[in-house]
Amino acid sequence: MVVEGIDGDELANVETRLTIRQQRERKDLDDTLVERLNAQAKRDIETALQPYGYYSPTIESELTGKAPNWTARYRIDAGEATRIGEVDVQLLGEGKDNAGFKDALRRIERRLKPEERLRHADYEDAKKQLADAAYASGFLDAHWEKSELRVNPEARQANVVLHMQTGPRYLLGKITLEQQGLDPEFIERYIVLKEGDVFDPQELLDQQFALGDLGYFQSVEIEPKRAEADAEHHVPVIIHTTPRNKHRYEAGVGYGTDTGARLSLGTEWRRINKYGHNLDADMRLSQIKNAIGANYRIPLGAEPGENISLSATTEAQQLESGDTSKYTIGASLNRSPGDWHRRLYVEFIHEESELGTTTTEVPNPEDPAGPPIVTVTKNKVTADLLTPGVSFTRTELDDPINARQGWYLFTDVHGAKENLLSNASFIRTYGLLRGVYSFDWRTRVLGRVELGANFHDDFSALPASQRFFAGGDQSVRGYDYQAIGTRNDDGDVIGGQYLTTASIELERRIKGSWGAAVFVDGGGADETFPVKMYYGAGLGLRYRAPVGTFSVDLAHPLTGEGDTQFLGLRLHIGVRVGL
């Protein structure tokens, strides 16, 4: 089958509508049936072109060949398009002057202009715009008194008539919240619906999601009792809730190159009292890092996620050149203005770190001419720090688990002042930006940029957690976890004052949930800026699962002369959730 003379949407619609094309795979086709289908093709083509404003096309058809190899050819001259003539849009009834229709009327005015080419889709969209505006503005009984598209094919003109009777405007009546276990005054501060407000279905849906985000309810259902509306059209609303279990327990095992084998245990008390206080505690054990922590949250304000948090944690971690133990207690004020999450906090940290060794040589007093006495001393840092700070986080992803478009940003600034419950002075800044962009359903590009700087009086007084390190699965692949940083005279990694890392990765789905990736990473942690950069590149295997993307990467370090300690392929195994 060949269609000539048209293209684009018109061609696609003609091919979709042609019955002869739809029936071409039938087993019982013969000359008689094919000729009948060919005769019907003219009507099919005329019908297919009308939505685009073409009501008088010229169509030539030619059917050649014998069974089963027929060829149907259609030459189409769409002719002159039908133009829009008069546009008569009227709102009748109580809502005729309501501001809620302004945007819809403005869009209709732009789309349905006299002398513009007629497109049926524009007419249907205009009807939908007005209907949606009526519903969102509380005119639940709105209906069409007239909705006509009057086409005169001979004059090639179409007149649009849209007369909507809005009916009365509905308002919210009494709001009833059905729930158990929480203080009514506490939970009602999260109810933004007010009696007398306009009945807006979107606001009802937003209220349902907001209550669900609190974490106290297994389900939330908002039921408008429209049939019980009073004479002034006030609609009672009942909010039904089902409470979640008071306790949650979780356990997990896994393996990652940065952590080795790992085990996690956690629990949460979702409702400690009737004021919505909650507590979570977890323990995370691995070959590299162990942590135990608890977090007590007190709801604040009238927005989900706003709270005061009291926390305590203890951590122990093996470093490239030693280990560190850290004990933290803190308090934070968490709010989410707009799309951002803001955390104002103060923490008291006690940390003991071993960061490499120092080797000294002194002459042997008993044998001055002989070999010197060599002493190797561990470099220990004990820090007490009172650190106020602020962090901002924003996430814009189309899918929180396996994102195809979007970005994530995290920034943090905190510091300490010597003699203010601290034995060191510094200001530490850090920022992380991740992004993903998909070219099609198979291919996506992931990028990452990480920057950090620590402005201090004495670098040697800073514990490991306040220094910067690079290397590992989430930093620079091809290098061990936190293996990149300033080295002392003994060659031990002791961290850096500045941090820079970046990554670019091209990922393509191969079959089903399986995919492959190629990547280049770069980064470094140094005592000067710009930092000395170390690069790694490699290939990876991907498997997309409902819980995230499992990755197995083989990376090769690309180092300069003198960095032989980094040579050799390295395997990186991990799981990515979101970005």
Summary of the structure (lengths in Angstrom):
residues: 579
radius of gyration: 34.6
end to end distance: 47.8
largest distance: 120.3
contacts: 1817
relative contact order: 0.06
helix: 17%
strand: 50%
